[in-house]
């Protein structure tokens, strides 16, 4: 029994820290705003070297176009990429309704379990106003465009108190400055830019 | 008419005159709040650069300016420091974000118009949405605003957006370089 108590006590101590690590984020639409640098012309002799680099724009609409080609889907105008807190990426229409799964080709990883927290959370009221920092990774694996970009996500997160009719609003706005590398049409490409996540959900307060 | 009735009538007439003056004054103030004069790009930029420091707790002192040829920016009906005002801004930022997912000229114009908003947060969200919208049709508007901008930070952000939009997109690049891998045409034929 004593042995059990020794095992249980650290576990209880760990549970006391859970409010910091169990921060619940919110499913969000994702906006990608990146540049990709690809070797263009290159020649080398024993005496000289010459080269140019092409910079191309990689944004959400580009990803949706390439994803649509790959999955033979035509997404409606207003379609967006949505990232769930578990990292699953889907295509949704302008109202947020599911249109298609991006999962095999576009994935995100949100290291929320190891996030760090700044702000206030009240367990009794459920209200929270915080800034959370965690690692974010986006993986694109399309035939003509591959990339693995990472960065530190900085999230402004808010859970309101219940309104008069008991509705609680959870909202998050996250900015991730990312960089990484991949392939564009088979050529090595280096990425940098930003990824924005914006989410809002309503729930009935208990 | 008895003297007392005469006195009551005089008091009532006086009250009516005071009420009329008050109504006229209130009406004038409302007019000045709702009026959004057509402004040149330079006055819009001046507003943009100084609005952050010129707010009162009762609402924005500086009004949004319409950019010639675009719709007028929407203004918050709430006071500058109120929670409702903050909620209104958050909602508007969300709407702009959503508009950037569309491809029509109306959506682009609605986003561009908000570059003349008196709220710095909305102007920043509008610029992010212009980038996200991804249309080079926005470039001439951004160039005009950049030339007129007096705030170095806003000018830099506008210039960066212009540079970004002028880049070839990855799909354009893939279409021009079909020999490096699987081209979009080849893909669609499969």
Interface residues (C-beta under 8 A of the other chain):
Chain A: X29 X31 X33 X35 X36 X38 X54 X55 X56 X57 X58 X59 X60 X61 X62 X65 X66 X69 X70 X77 X78 X79 X80 X94 X143 X144 X145 X171 X183 X184 X185 X186 X187 X196 X198 X200
Chain B: X90 X94 X97 X98 X100 X101 X102 X103 X104 X128 X131 X132 X134 X164 X165 X167 X168 X169 X170 X171 X172 X173 X174 X177 X180 X181 X182 X183 X184 X187 X188
